[in-house]
Amino acid sequence: MYETKPWGELHQDNFINIVVLAETSLSPVELLKRIKCIEQDMGRKETYRWGPRIIDIDILFYDSIILKTEDLIIPHPLLHKRDFVLQPFMELSPEFIHPLLKKSIRNLYSDFLTITMSLT
């Protein structure tokens, strides 16, 4: 678990972030529906983009599938810009290849750190 500062909307409490590797027989769309039910059951209320929320579950990857619908984009379009995703993902599968960017999680994380360092 990683405690991180908020991303996007900065004036809110820190977040606790984790990355989970799982297997499912659900399709990506069915998985998203199930995730939305879990979030609702846990008390999530829709507010505004990047606003405070009790739970937020994202599908980062689904094998090497590339999918873009109105409700779901896989791979997650911002994961390579988020330390709170890349750092825990490094613990699970650093050699996983991003199917669009054609880079490993290790390389994406290294790129992220290089960019972050150059901004400071």
C-alpha positions as CSV (number, residue, x, y, z in Angstrom):
1,M,0.0,0.0,0.0
2,Y,1.2,3.5,-0.9
3,E,0.0,6.7,0.7
4,T,0.3,9.4,-2.0
5,K,-0.7,13.0,-2.5
6,P,-3.9,13.5,-4.6
7,W,-3.5,13.8,-8.3
8,G,-5.5,16.3,-10.4
9,E,-7.5,17.9,-7.7
10,L,-4.8,18.7,-5.1
11,H,-7.0,20.1,-2.2
12,Q,-8.0,16.9,-0.5
13,D,-6.7,14.2,1.8
14,N,-3.9,11.8,0.7
15,F,-4.9,8.5,-1.0
16,I,-4.0,4.9,-0.3
17,N,-3.0,3.2,-3.5
18,I,-2.4,-0.4,-4.5
19,V,-2.0,-2.4,-7.7
20,V,-3.6,-5.9,-7.8
21,L,-2.9,-8.6,-10.3
22,A,-5.9,-10.8,-10.8
23,E,-7.4,-13.5,-13.1
24,T,-11.0,-13.4,-14.2
25,S,-13.4,-15.1,-16.6
26,L,-15.3,-11.8,-17.0
27,S,-14.9,-9.7,-20.1
28,P,-13.4,-6.2,-19.7
29,V,-16.9,-4.7,-19.9
30,E,-18.4,-7.2,-17.4
31,L,-15.4,-6.6,-15.1
32,L,-16.1,-2.8,-15.2
33,K,-19.7,-3.4,-14.3
34,R,-18.7,-5.6,-11.4
35,I,-16.2,-2.9,-10.2
36,K,-18.8,-0.2,-10.4
37,C,-21.1,-2.4,-8.2
38,I,-18.3,-2.9,-5.7
39,E,-17.6,0.8,-5.5
40,Q,-21.3,1.6,-5.0
41,D,-21.6,-1.1,-2.3
42,M,-18.6,0.5,-0.5
43,G,-20.4,3.9,-0.5
44,R,-18.8,5.7,-3.4
45,K,-20.8,8.7,-4.5
46,E,-20.2,10.4,-7.9
47,T,-18.7,13.9,-7.4
48,Y,-16.4,15.5,-9.8
49,R,-13.3,14.4,-11.8
50,W,-10.4,13.6,-9.5
51,G,-12.4,14.6,-6.5
52,P,-12.5,12.9,-3.1
53,R,-13.9,9.4,-3.0
54,I,-14.0,6.5,-0.7
55,I,-12.9,4.0,-3.3
56,D,-11.7,4.1,-6.9
57,I,-10.9,0.9,-8.8
58,D,-9.4,1.2,-12.3
59,I,-8.6,-1.4,-14.8
60,L,-5.0,-0.7,-15.8
61,F,-4.5,-3.5,-18.2
62,Y,-6.4,-6.6,-19.3
63,D,-3.8,-8.9,-20.6
64,S,-2.5,-7.1,-23.7
65,I,-6.0,-6.0,-24.9
66,I,-6.4,-2.6,-26.4
67,L,-9.9,-1.4,-25.9
68,K,-11.6,2.0,-26.3
69,T,-15.3,2.5,-25.6
70,E,-17.3,5.4,-24.2
71,D,-17.0,3.9,-20.7
72,L,-13.7,2.0,-20.7
73,I,-10.2,2.6,-22.1
74,I,-7.6,-0.2,-21.7
75,P,-4.8,0.3,-21.1
76,H,-5.6,3.1,-18.7
77,P,-4.6,6.2,-20.6
78,L,-2.7,8.0,-17.7
79,L,-1.0,5.1,-15.9
80,H,2.4,5.9,-17.4
81,K,2.2,9.4,-15.8
82,R,1.3,8.2,-12.3
83,D,4.0,7.3,-9.8
84,F,1.2,5.8,-7.5
85,V,0.5,3.3,-10.3
86,L,4.0,2.6,-11.6
87,Q,5.8,2.2,-8.3
88,P,3.5,-0.6,-6.9
89,F,3.2,-2.2,-10.4
90,M,7.0,-2.5,-10.3
91,E,6.7,-4.9,-7.4
92,L,4.2,-7.1,-9.3
93,S,5.4,-7.2,-12.8
94,P,8.2,-4.9,-13.9
95,E,8.7,-6.7,-17.2
96,F,5.0,-6.4,-18.3
97,I,4.9,-4.7,-21.7
98,H,2.5,-1.8,-22.2
99,P,0.7,-2.9,-25.4
100,L,0.4,0.6,-26.8
101,L,3.7,2.2,-25.7
102,K,5.7,-1.0,-26.2
103,K,7.7,-0.5,-23.1
104,S,8.0,-2.5,-19.9
105,I,6.7,-1.1,-16.6
106,R,10.3,-0.9,-15.5
107,N,11.1,1.4,-18.5
108,L,7.9,3.4,-18.0
109,Y,8.9,4.0,-14.4
110,S,12.4,4.9,-15.3
111,D,11.1,7.4,-17.9
112,F,8.7,8.8,-15.3
113,L,11.5,9.3,-12.8
114,T,13.7,10.9,-15.4
115,I,11.0,13.4,-16.4
116,T,10.1,14.1,-12.8
117,M,13.8,14.8,-11.9
118,S,14.2,17.1,-14.9
119,L,11.2,19.2,-13.7
120,T,12.7,19.9,-10.3
